[in-house]
Amino acid sequence: MDYACCDHWNQFFAQLKDTGTDLDWGTQWTMVNLPVLKSTNIQ
């Protein structure tokens, strides 16, 4: 199996952010789930 290099994914997600189509619209997902992630020591 071949994997795309990190440059590919950095560019891909930067484009999503720039167009407003990323998965976290203005931190809506992270702000809601951050306490849970912190409490379970997710890194």
C-alpha positions, 0 to 999 in steps of 0.5 A: 500500500502506498501512502501520500506524503505529509505535504499532500495532506497539509496542502489538502487540509489547507485548501479545505480550511481556505474554502471553509469546507474543513471538518471543524467550522470555526472550532465548533467540533474541537471546542465541544470535544476538547474537554473530553479529549483532555480528560482522557489524555488524548494526544 
